[in-house]
């Protein structure tokens, strides 16, 4: 199992990379803000994408607008402290959400995430969950890098590109199907 490990300075610079990842989901050149929070000295780091930088506590429930009214996305990365000033990726989660205005909440439609430190090879690389499907289907893992996992998990850049490709599929095929619904 390959671990994705980077120096802290690289995590602070990920906002531009993550902004580019979400361009296909957004209208025009509107930027996604990436919040960076460290839980105490030597603690874990969380990167969370949101519509704009806000103060206060960082939560994984924060989300950002898409080009389709009624759909939002949620994205976060969780990094744990490792040796020296390096951090290891525990998970990166992207979720497509449908807004339920009457209930003042979001409904998960699908989730693409990666858990590189997991021992299950179905979960290590980017994989898809159909969140809106009934049990037990919603808990199934559909790996998007099966057969070339060692390539995708080579380093942070290759894993980011694999996540970006999966998100482009959502932007190209899923979002348009929700337009004018």
C-alpha positions as CSV (number, residue, x, y, z in Angstrom):
1,X,0.0,0.0,0.0
2,X,1.4,3.4,-1.1
3,X,0.9,6.3,1.2
4,X,0.4,9.8,-0.3
5,X,2.7,12.0,1.8
6,X,3.6,15.7,1.2
7,X,5.3,18.5,3.1
8,X,3.0,21.0,4.8
9,X,4.0,23.8,2.5
10,X,2.5,21.8,-0.4
11,X,-0.8,21.5,1.4
12,X,-0.9,25.3,1.8
13,X,-0.5,25.6,-2.0
14,X,-3.2,23.2,-3.0
15,X,-5.9,25.8,-3.3
16,X,-5.1,26.6,-6.9
17,X,-4.9,22.9,-7.9
18,X,-8.3,22.3,-6.2
19,X,-9.8,25.4,-7.8
20,X,-8.8,24.0,-11.2
21,X,-10.4,20.6,-10.3
22,X,-13.8,22.3,-9.8
23,X,-13.8,24.6,-12.8
24,X,-15.9,22.2,-14.9
25,X,-18.6,22.2,-12.2
26,X,-18.9,26.0,-11.9
27,X,-20.1,28.8,-14.1
28,X,-17.6,31.2,-15.6
29,X,-14.4,31.8,-13.7
30,X,-15.9,31.8,-10.2
31,X,-13.4,30.4,-7.7
32,X,-13.9,27.9,-5.1
33,X,-12.3,28.9,-1.8
34,X,-10.3,26.3,0.0
35,X,-10.2,26.6,3.8
36,X,-7.1,25.3,5.5
37,X,-7.3,24.3,9.2
38,X,-4.9,22.6,11.5
39,X,-6.2,21.0,14.7
40,X,-3.6,22.1,17.1
41,X,0.2,21.9,16.9
42,X,1.2,18.7,15.2
43,X,-2.4,17.9,14.5
44,X,-4.3,16.9,11.4
45,X,-5.0,19.3,8.6
46,X,-8.3,19.6,6.7
47,X,-8.8,21.3,3.4
48,X,-12.4,22.1,2.6
49,X,-13.8,23.6,-0.6
50,X,-16.5,26.3,-0.1
51,X,-18.1,29.2,-2.0
52,X,-16.1,31.8,-0.1
53,X,-13.7,32.1,2.8
54,X,-15.5,32.3,6.0
55,X,-14.4,32.5,9.6
56,X,-15.2,30.1,12.4
57,X,-14.8,26.4,12.6
58,X,-14.2,24.3,9.6
59,X,-16.7,21.6,8.9
60,X,-17.0,18.9,6.2
61,X,-20.6,20.0,5.7
62,X,-19.5,23.1,3.8
63,X,-20.3,23.0,0.1
64,X,-20.1,25.1,-3.0
65,X,-22.5,26.0,-5.9
66,X,-22.4,24.3,-9.3
67,X,-23.6,25.6,-12.6
68,X,-26.9,23.9,-12.1
69,X,-29.4,25.4,-9.7
70,X,-30.5,22.9,-7.2
71,X,-27.1,21.0,-7.1
72,X,-24.2,21.7,-4.8
73,X,-20.9,19.9,-4.2
74,X,-18.9,19.1,-1.1
75,X,-15.2,18.4,-1.1
76,X,-12.7,17.9,1.7
77,X,-9.3,16.3,2.3
78,X,-8.1,15.0,5.6
79,X,-4.3,14.8,6.2
80,X,-2.6,13.4,9.3
81,X,0.7,14.5,10.6
82,X,3.6,12.1,9.8
83,X,7.4,12.4,10.1
84,X,8.9,15.9,10.3
85,X,6.8,18.5,8.5
86,X,5.0,15.9,6.3
87,X,1.4,14.9,6.2
88,X,-0.3,11.7,4.9
89,X,-3.6,11.8,3.1
90,X,-6.2,9.9,5.0
91,X,-9.1,10.6,2.7
92,X,-10.4,12.9,-0.1
93,X,-14.2,13.1,-0.5
94,X,-16.2,14.7,-3.3
95,X,-20.0,14.5,-3.0
96,X,-22.7,15.8,-5.4
97,X,-25.7,17.1,-3.5
98,X,-29.3,17.9,-4.5
99,X,-30.8,20.8,-2.6
100,X,-34.1,20.0,-0.9
101,X,-35.5,23.5,-0.3
102,X,-38.6,22.5,1.6
103,X,-36.6,20.5,4.1
104,X,-33.6,23.0,4.3
105,X,-31.1,20.2,3.7
106,X,-29.1,18.4,1.0
107,X,-29.6,14.9,-0.3
108,X,-26.5,13.0,-1.4
109,X,-26.6,11.8,-5.0
110,X,-23.2,10.3,-5.5
111,X,-19.8,10.4,-3.8
112,X,-16.4,9.9,-5.3
113,X,-13.7,9.5,-2.7
114,X,-10.4,7.9,-2.0
115,X,-9.0,6.4,1.2
116,X,-5.3,5.7,0.2
117,X,-4.4,4.4,3.7
118,X,-7.2,1.8,3.7
119,X,-6.2,-1.9,3.4
120,X,-9.0,-2.6,1.0
121,X,-7.8,-2.0,-2.6
122,X,-11.4,-1.2,-3.7
123,X,-11.2,1.9,-1.4
124,X,-7.6,3.0,-1.8
125,X,-8.0,4.8,-5.2
126,X,-10.9,6.9,-6.4
127,X,-14.1,5.0,-6.1
128,X,-17.8,5.8,-6.6
129,X,-20.7,5.4,-4.3
130,X,-24.3,5.8,-5.5
131,X,-25.5,7.6,-2.4
132,X,-29.1,7.9,-3.5
133,X,-29.5,4.2,-4.1
134,X,-31.2,2.0,-1.5
135,X,-29.2,-0.2,0.9
136,X,-27.1,-2.2,0.4
137,X,-26.2,-0.6,-3.0
138,X,-25.3,2.8,-1.5
139,X,-22.5,1.1,0.4
140,X,-20.9,-0.6,-2.6
141,X,-17.5,0.6,-3.8
142,X,-17.1,1.0,-7.6
143,X,-13.3,1.5,-8.1
144,X,-12.4,4.0,-10.8
145,X,-8.7,2.9,-10.9
146,X,-9.0,-0.9,-10.6
147,X,-6.1,-2.5,-12.4
148,X,-3.9,0.5,-12.3
149,X,-4.1,1.5,-8.7
150,X,-0.3,1.6,-8.3
151,X,-0.1,4.3,-11.0
152,X,-2.8,6.4,-9.5
153,X,-1.4,6.2,-6.0
154,X,2.2,7.0,-7.1
155,X,2.0,10.5,-5.6
156,X,-0.3,13.4,-4.7
157,X,-0.3,14.8,-8.3
158,X,-1.4,11.6,-10.0
159,X,-4.1,10.9,-7.4
160,X,-5.3,14.5,-7.8
161,X,-5.5,14.1,-11.6
162,X,-7.5,10.8,-11.2
163,X,-10.0,12.6,-8.9
164,X,-10.1,15.5,-11.4
165,X,-10.9,13.1,-14.3
166,X,-13.8,11.6,-12.3
167,X,-15.1,15.0,-11.4
168,X,-15.0,16.0,-15.1
169,X,-17.3,13.0,-15.8
170,X,-19.8,14.3,-13.3
171,X,-19.6,17.8,-14.8
172,X,-20.0,16.4,-18.4
173,X,-22.6,13.7,-17.9
174,X,-24.4,14.1,-14.6
175,X,-24.9,17.9,-14.2
176,X,-26.5,18.4,-17.6
177,X,-29.1,15.8,-16.8
178,X,-30.2,17.9,-13.8
179,X,-30.5,21.1,-15.9
180,X,-34.1,22.5,-16.0
181,X,-35.5,19.9,-13.7
